[in-house]
């Protein structure tokens, strides 16, 4: 007879992944590579047909607060980040979490000898 026990804690511990490294204003931040459940619940409960642009932006900012933490978002704002930049940052992190290539290009690296920027090498999967 099959066991009728589910240990969801074991399932979650097996899913742990490396954080996404995000650099903003020269500082590196670690973001969990998963979308918090509260973000998905909020989006699912909202009716897109009745959500105003303001409410949609507010949901994105709330997602940023959850992903980075309110003090970090406040720091971005104090350092001069514009509203559209913050929204783009949060959307880009969502895309990375969902496995999308954010910029579609190889990362650039600075050549130590010449000081010239060169295309980086893609990591092997």
QUIMOJO-V227221 format. One record per residue. N is the residue number from 1. RES is the residue in one letter. OMEGA is omega in whole degrees, 0 to 359 (none if undefined). D_CENTER is the distance of its C-alpha to the mean C-alpha in whole Angstrom. Layout:
BEGIN
n:N res:RES omega:OMEGA d_center:D_CENTER
n:N res:RES omega:OMEGA d_center:D_CENTER
END
This chain:
BEGIN
n:1 res:X omega:181 d_center:43
n:2 res:X omega:178 d_center:39
n:3 res:X omega:179 d_center:37
n:4 res:X omega:180 d_center:36
n:5 res:X omega:177 d_center:34
n:6 res:X omega:175 d_center:30
n:7 res:X omega:183 d_center:28
n:8 res:X omega:177 d_center:24
n:9 res:X omega:178 d_center:24
n:10 res:X omega:178 d_center:25
n:11 res:X omega:182 d_center:22
n:12 res:X omega:181 d_center:19
n:13 res:X omega:178 d_center:20
n:14 res:X omega:182 d_center:21
n:15 res:X omega:183 d_center:17
n:16 res:X omega:181 d_center:16
n:17 res:X omega:176 d_center:14
n:18 res:X omega:179 d_center:13
n:19 res:X omega:174 d_center:9
n:20 res:X omega:179 d_center:7
n:21 res:X omega:181 d_center:9
n:22 res:X omega:179 d_center:8
n:23 res:X omega:180 d_center:11
n:24 res:X omega:182 d_center:12
n:25 res:X omega:176 d_center:16
n:26 res:X omega:179 d_center:17
n:27 res:X omega:179 d_center:15
n:28 res:X omega:180 d_center:13
n:29 res:X omega:176 d_center:10
n:30 res:X omega:178 d_center:9
n:31 res:X omega:178 d_center:6
n:32 res:X omega:183 d_center:8
n:33 res:X omega:180 d_center:7
n:34 res:X omega:179 d_center:8
n:35 res:X omega:179 d_center:8
n:36 res:X omega:182 d_center:10
n:37 res:X omega:183 d_center:14
n:38 res:X omega:178 d_center:14
n:39 res:X omega:181 d_center:12
n:40 res:X omega:179 d_center:14
n:41 res:X omega:180 d_center:17
n:42 res:X omega:180 d_center:17
n:43 res:X omega:181 d_center:16
n:44 res:X omega:182 d_center:19
n:45 res:X omega:180 d_center:21
n:46 res:X omega:178 d_center:21
n:47 res:X omega:184 d_center:23
n:48 res:X omega:182 d_center:22
n:49 res:X omega:183 d_center:25
n:50 res:X omega:181 d_center:26
n:51 res:X omega:178 d_center:22
n:52 res:X omega:178 d_center:23
n:53 res:X omega:178 d_center:21
n:54 res:X omega:180 d_center:21
n:55 res:X omega:179 d_center:20
n:56 res:X omega:178 d_center:17
n:57 res:X omega:178 d_center:16
n:58 res:X omega:178 d_center:16
n:59 res:X omega:179 d_center:14
n:60 res:X omega:179 d_center:11
n:61 res:X omega:177 d_center:12
n:62 res:X omega:177 d_center:13
n:63 res:X omega:177 d_center:9
n:64 res:X omega:177 d_center:8
n:65 res:X omega:181 d_center:11
n:66 res:X omega:183 d_center:10
n:67 res:X omega:185 d_center:7
n:68 res:X omega:187 d_center:8
n:69 res:X omega:182 d_center:12
n:70 res:X omega:180 d_center:14
n:71 res:X omega:180 d_center:16
n:72 res:X omega:177 d_center:13
n:73 res:X omega:177 d_center:13
n:74 res:X omega:178 d_center:17
n:75 res:X omega:177 d_center:17
n:76 res:X omega:182 d_center:15
n:77 res:X omega:179 d_center:17
n:78 res:X omega:181 d_center:20
n:79 res:X omega:173 d_center:20
n:80 res:X omega:178 d_center:20
n:81 res:X omega:178 d_center:17
n:82 res:X omega:183 d_center:18
n:83 res:X omega:182 d_center:16
n:84 res:X omega:176 d_center:16
n:85 res:X omega:179 d_center:14
n:86 res:X omega:178 d_center:11
n:87 res:X omega:180 d_center:11
n:88 res:X omega:177 d_center:10
n:89 res:X omega:182 d_center:8
n:90 res:X omega:178 d_center:6
n:91 res:X omega:180 d_center:7
n:92 res:X omega:178 d_center:6
n:93 res:X omega:176 d_center:3
n:94 res:X omega:180 d_center:4
n:95 res:X omega:179 d_center:7
n:96 res:X omega:179 d_center:6
n:97 res:X omega:180 d_center:6
n:98 res:X omega:175 d_center:9
n:99 res:X omega:179 d_center:11
n:100 res:X omega:175 d_center:11
n:101 res:X omega:188 d_center:12
n:102 res:X omega:183 d_center:11
n:103 res:X omega:178 d_center:14
n:104 res:X omega:181 d_center:16
n:105 res:X omega:174 d_center:18
n:106 res:X omega:178 d_center:19
n:107 res:X omega:178 d_center:18
n:108 res:X omega:178 d_center:20
n:109 res:X omega:178 d_center:22
n:110 res:X omega:179 d_center:25
n:111 res:X omega:183 d_center:28
n:112 res:X omega:184 d_center:30
n:113 res:X omega:186 d_center:34
n:114 res:X omega:184 d_center:34
n:115 res:X omega:181 d_center:31
n:116 res:X omega:177 d_center:30
n:117 res:X omega:178 d_center:26
n:118 res:X omega:177 d_center:26
n:119 res:X omega:180 d_center:24
n:120 res:X omega:178 d_center:22
n:121 res:X omega:177 d_center:23
n:122 res:X omega:178 d_center:20
n:123 res:X omega:177 d_center:20
n:124 res:X omega:180 d_center:22
n:125 res:X omega:none d_center:21
END
